[in-house]
Amino acid sequence: MAFALPPLPYAYDALEPYIDSTTMNIHHTKHHNTYVTNVNNVLAGENGGSLKGLSLSAIQKEVVSLPDSIKTAVRNSGGGHWNHSFFWSVMGKTGSIAEAPSGDLKSSIESTFGSLDEMQKKFNTAAATRFGSGWAWLSVNADGQLFISSTPNQDNPLMEGIVDQPGTPILGLDVWEHAYYLKYQNRRPEYIASWWKTVDFDVIAKNYTAAKSGGLPAFDTPLA
Amino acid sequence: MKLHHDKHFAAYTKKLNAALAAAGLADVVTTEGALRKLLANVGSAGGRGGSAIADPALRAAIRNNGGGVHVNHQLFFRSMTAPGTSPAPSVVLSEAIDGGFGSFDKMRSAFSAAATGLFGSGWVWLAVDTAGGNRMVVTTTANQDVPYAAKAGVVPILGLDVWEHAYYVQYQNRRPEYVEAWWSVVDWPGVEKRYTEAVEENA
């Protein structure tokens, strides 16, 4: 079993001017691709057989129970592959995306955070204050509640037993420096603010609906 | 280099000053030595030993910004010089390196491997374990942690920043290339000076 790098759902320059095409290109063809290569190596190696047949999302939940010989490698590379595949799926080109939440998602955001604005403020803080490398998340917990969190390195909320606040992500933002350095350098808050212009709330709504009924976000993780 | 120094280093300095003021330590921590002592007590992410500051958020601010600004970036910038201007490691330093690793090349391999293998953000150090017979070691820390917070007496004498901001503009994802190139700008006399100081201070 081997994963393939999922194609980007849009052109490399689709997210301009918010995320530059060079970054999208290097991020996808180098960083993400390396995670795919590395997780495949682990799966093909000793003890990798225990993950055979599992979906990429299911693998995240298994990380905590893996043998020490492969646990860190799967956490880092398997996490990296899931996170980046998910990341591409929540963004889209201006004009083709739903720029604000509606329906169930909108009401839940409002009842949990007060308003979309308040939710974004909290999310931005989580993203800006994640020290070092990591991700910020909007997720649904086991009680069906929305919550915001951040994780270090390539951890994600699906990694029960590893993260402080487990849940099913419905939206995520990469705050590793490679995600924004070429255009924003150290100005991470500016990157975060711009990134909202690329978020497709229709996708987030679908993720939310799936999460509420115990499902997982639907995005492409093709096998080689 | 410009971004690293004028933006990142400057930002850490500002945040550190604010954190020290908030902790009521602005008048107390006024020298590098005092800062190192504070950092040794503040502990690494795993938490160790006593801490002079009760508030965990303030402790984190000091660990991250205090470590980030003075010990780490100061050491990093001071560890380097224009390519071609540093002599090779002296006899004293070479012997110490040989003692710890067997040879300079073995030390360099170990250091480079640690640098390329470090996941996420962090630092790689060549250090003197003054609590372990002054043995030379290669060690790593995550984020802006300092090596002597996790293990007392490990004094860094050479450091390499492997946060992506340290190399992304020129090398992008090619961290191994950055690490290889960096060896050409190491200032060996400076490394030796710090080695001698560490050994003498803890004699």
Interface residues (C-beta under 8 A of the other chain):
Chain A: I26 K30 H31 T34 N76 F131 G132 S133 G134 P152 N153 Q154 W176 E177 H178 Y181 L182 Q185 N186
Chain B: L3 K7 H8 A11 A60 N64 F119 G120 S121 G122 A142 N143 Q144 W163 E164 H165 Y168 V169 Q172 N173
